[in-house]
Amino acid sequence: MKKVSISKIVEKPVSGEWGNEAESETDGTPVIRNTNFSDDGRIDLHDVAFREIPDRKIEKKRLKPGDIIIEKSGGSKNQPVGRVVYFDIDDDKNYLFSNFTSAIRPKKDVEPKYVHYGLLHSYMRGGSELFQNKTTGIRNLQLKRYLDKVKIPLPSLSEQKAIVAKLDRAQRLIDIDKEMLSKYDNLIQSVFLEMFGDPITNSKGWKVGSITDYGSLKNGLNYSSNESGTKIRSLGVGDFGVLSKIDDIRAISRIELDEAPPENYLLKDNDLVFVRSNGNKELVGRCLVIYPGNEDVTFSGFCIRYRPKSSSINSTYLSHLFRVKSFRNYMLKDGRGANIQNINQKLLSQLDIPLPDISKQNQFAKNVEKLEGQILKTQTSRKKSEELFSSLVQGAFG
């Protein structure tokens, strides 16, 4: 089947607007920006910006269902610029898109979401990496070249619609599993709050201390992609997802090093590992408990390890403390209330950690363990759903 350049099946890209800060939501226009991009190609409106935009620009640039928004500036070391989201919001608001993005509108003789899935597939394969410039830490997409060079198969319109319907159904299976995992997470948080109260107000009067009073922190291993000779599993940011625990390390990929890492870079059962830094701010500060057993597993330089050295603290309790919304907000806000970009050992050591009686912590861990079987089944189901989606996308776009 013939392939066509994206530029041949879309209208000329339109650059975004930023304007001035609006005094209130009612006075402003909602503007979709990079932080509203989800990894699955959908828009997340939970933190949309409201800006003052001239009426003439709103009329000229307002988004319509079927438009595709592409990130033209942004990205990071681990997240190339060029992400895409599909605009399918159909309400009475006029939505615009920021100056770090552009909007493309598929032509009328193609299915818009088919084009979106093609661009999403290109990005997930690293297609945008060859078309990015890096200036002062920001990556810029050579948008015209990218749209000219990226080609996708172009079957009949009816076939395009059939492929979109199939991919939408596969995405829905993933969504169902995500929703179920979210319900389990909410249930565990409810159990936590019922047993221990809000960790910020500490209404139950638990003893408070620093985690460094009960264990030690260590940054992860930095290494070069040019190293070779010794293979070892390495826990990286990509392994976290929504997990609070990893006890099957077979899914952790191996890296190659010139030599085996020192023993103090190897993980042990009951270690907690935090995401120290990442281009996706939602991942920063996440933590999980790991159980590598007898196998050597190291951890990435984008992570921080915490190793409990006291019988007064339970790793499961601690990992779920950091998942409580109020505590996570406390950790990730600076003195002015602004979100921080990364965490470090000093920040973690300065946090006030409520420390209930160890018997209470252990009881909570047992309650969590009762749910872990169902959580594991759902995680397995989600992985299969994601593999199905990837297979269908690969089959459609090659």
N, C-alpha and C positions, 0 to 999 in steps of 0.2 A: 504494500500500500504506500502511496506517495506521502511524503511528509512536507509540511509547509512551515515557514517561519511564523512565529507568533505575530510579528509585525504586519504580516499580510492579512491577518484575520481579526485585527483590533483597530479601533480608531487611534488617532494620534494621542499619546499619553498627555495627561493634564497634571501640571505641578500643583502641589498642595499649598495651603495658606495657614498662617499662624495668628496673625492679628495681635490684638492686645488682650490682656486678662479681663474677663467680664466681672462685674461686681457681684453677680449672682447667676444661678443657672437660668432663671427666667429672662435675664438680660442678655444671655450669650447664646452662641451657636455651638452645638456639640461637635467637637473636632476629634476624629479618630487619629491616634498617634501610635508610635512603635510599641508602647507599653500595652496597647489593646490588641496586639497580634498574638494569637495562640499558635502553638506549634503544629496543631492539626489543621491550620488554615482557616480558622474561624475567628470572628471578632468577639472580644471580651469587653463588655461595656461597663464593668464594675467601677472603673476609675477614668471615665472619659472626661476630657478637658472641655470647659466652656469658655469660648473666646469671643471677643468683639470682632465681627467680620462685616465689611461693607455689604449692603444689600445687593449691589450689582455683582459682586463676586459670589455671593451665595447663589444667586439665580444662575450664574454661569457655570459654577463648579459643584453644585450640590449633587450628592451621590444618588444613584438610582439602583433598585434591585438588579443584580446581575453584573454590577461593576466589580472590578478586581483592584484592590489596593496593593501596591508593591512598595516595599521598603527600599529607598534609594540611598539613604545615609543612616549609619548606625553600625550594628554588628559588633563583634568582639573576636578575640583570638579563637574562641571555641564556637562562635556563631556567626557564620558569614552573613554579610548584608544580602538582601534580595528576598527576604521572606514575603509571602503573599497571604492575603485574606480575602474571603469572598463576602461581598456586601449583599445580604438578603433581608435587611431590616425594612419592614414596610409599615411605618407608622406616620403620624402627622408632623414629625420633626424633619428639619432640613439638616442633614449630616454633611460635614466637610471632612477633609483629611489634611494632616499637617504638612509643613514644608519639608519634612524629612521623608515624605512619601510622594508617590504619584498614583493617579488612577488611570486605569485602562478600561475601555468599554468595548467588549467584543462586538463585531459587526452582526447585523441582523440575520445573516444566513448561517450562523454557527450557534451552538448551544453554549451560553456563557460559562456554565459550571464545568463543562468539558474542558474549556480553555484553562479554567482555574486549576482543575486537577492536573492538567498537563504541566503548568508552571510549578505547582506544588511538588510534583514528581521530579521535575528538573532540579528544584532547590534541594530536595532531600538527597539527591545523588551528588550534590556538590556542584551543580551546573553553573551557579553564579560566581564561584570562587575565581574563575579565570577572568571575570569582568569587574573586579573591584579594585579601586585605588585606595591607598591608606594615606591619610593626611592628618597630622596632629592627633593620632589615636582614633580618629573616626574613619570608617570605611565607606567609600562612596561607590555606588553601582554605576557602571557605564551602561545606562539604561537602553539607549538606542542600539548599541552593539549587541547587548544581551538579547533584546527582543528580535533582532535580525538573525542572530545565530541559533537561538533555541528553536528547534523544529519538533513538531508533533504530528502523528498520523492524523489524517482528516477523512474519516469515513463519512457516510451519509448522515444527514441530520437526525434521522430516526435511530441510527446506530449510536450516534453521540448521546442521544437522550437515554437509550437503553444502558449504555455504559455508566452514565451518571447515576441512574436509578440503582444499578447493581452496587456501585461504590457507596452510595448513600445508605443502602441497607447494611453493608459491611461496617460502615462508620457507626451506624445505630447499635450494632452488637457491641462495639467498643464502648459506646456511651452507656449502655445498660450496665456493663461491668464496672465502669468508672463510678456510676451512681451508687451501685451496691457497695463498692469499697468506701465511698464517701459516707454511706450510712453506717457502716461498721466503725469508721473513724469517729463519727459523731457519737455513736453509742459508747465507745471507749472513753471519749472526752467527758461524756455525761457521768460515767462511772467515776472517773478521776475527780471531777468537781464535787460529786456527792460525797466521796470519801475524804477529800482533802481541802475542799473549798477553793475559792479563787486564789491562785498563788501570789497575786499582786497585793490584794488587801490582806491576805493571810488571816482571815477572820477566825480560824481555829487555833491561832497562836502557836504554830509549829516553830521549833528552833530554826534559825536562819544561819546560813554560812556560805562560804565560797566553795565551788567544786574543787578548787586546788587544795583545800583543807583535807580532802578525802581521796585525792588522786592527782594525776599529772597530765599535762597537755603537751602535745608535740605536733609540729607541722609535718606534712607529708613529704614524699620523695620527689625531688625535681630530677628530670632525666632528659636526654636528647633522643630524638627519633633516629639519630644515626647510630645509636648504640646497638650492639648485637653480641650474642654468645651465650647469655643466660636468660632463660625464659622463666617468668614468674607471674602469677595472677596479681593484678593491681586494681584495687577498689577506686573507681573514679566517680566523678559527679554524675555521669550517665547511668550509673548503677542504682542511684537513689530512688528516682521516681517518687512514688507515694509510700514507699516501704518504711516500716519502723524497725525491721529486723531482717537480717540475712543469715540463714543457717544452711542454705544450699549454695555453695560457692561455685558450682559448675557454670553458672551464668556469668561469672566475673571473667572478663577476657584477660589474656596474657599479654605482657609486654616483653621486650628484649632489652637487657642491660649488658654492659660490658662485664660486670661482675655481680655476684649476689649482694643484695643490700645488707648493711649491718643489721644485727638482730633487733636493735631498737626501732627499726623501720618495719618490723613484722608485726602483724596484728595477732591478738590473742582473744580467746573467748571472753565475752562480756565487755570488750572494748566498745566505746561509743565513737562514731566518726561523724564530724560536722562538715557541711559544705562551707568552705571559707570564702570562696569567690567564684562568681559565674556571671556570664552575660545575661542569663535569665534571673532577674532579681527574686523571683518566687522560690528559686532553689537555695538562695543564700540563707544560711542558718539552719537548714534542715539537718536532722541527725538520725542515725539508726544504730542499732546494736548488731554486732557481727559475731558469728561463731565459726571461725575457720577450721576448728578442730586441729588435726595434726598437719595440715597442709600450710606451706609458706604462702602468705598473702601480704603484700605491701599496700600502700595507699598513696594517692596522687598528691602532688604539691598544692592542689586546689582544695585540699581537705585538712582538717585538724583532728587528731586522735585524742580522746580522753580515756585514760586507763584508771578505773577505780582501784584504790589500794586500801579500802576500809570496808569492814563488814557492816558499816552503818548506812551504806547506800546501795540501792538496787538499780541495776542498769536499765531495766524495763521501766521502772518508775521515772527515772531521769529522762529517758528518751521521750516519754509521753508528756512529761512536764514541758519540754520544749515544743510540743505540738499544740499546747493550749493557746488559743488565740491571744488572750491578754498577755501571756508571758512572751509569746513570739513578738508581739508589738513592742513590749518593754525592751526586748533585746535589740530590735532593729530600728529603734528611733534614737536620734542623737539628742543632745540637750535642748535643741530648738524645735524638736518634734519632727524633724525631717528624716526621711528614710536613709539609712546608710547603705553603702554599695558593697561592703564586705565585712566580715568579722575577723577577729584575731584573738590570740591567746589572752591579751590584756583585757579585752572586752568580756570574754567569757569568765575570766577570773574575778571580775568586779561585779558580776551579777549576784543578787541576793537569792539564794536557793533555799526554799522551804524544805526542811528535813524532818518529816514525820517519823514516828517510831518505825524501826526496821520491820517489825511484825506487820504493820499496816502496809508498808511498801511491798512486802512479800505477798500479802493477801491480794493486793491490786494486781501484781504480776500473775498470780494464779487465775484471777478473773480474765485477764487478757489472754492467757494461754487457752482458756476454754473456747474463745472465739477464733483462735488462730487457724484452726482446721478449716473453717468456713472461709476465712480470709484467703488462705492459700488456694483453695479451690477456685475462688473468684479471680485471684491473680493469674492462675493457670489458664482460666477461660479467657481472660483479657489478652494474655499473650497469644493464644491461638487466634483470637479475633483480629489482633494486630497483624499477625502473620498472613491471615486470609486477605486483609485489606492490602497489604504490601504486594501479595501475589497478584491480586486483581489489577492493581495500578500498573505493576510491571507488565502484565499481559496486555493491558490497553495501550501503554505508551512505550514499552520496550526499555 
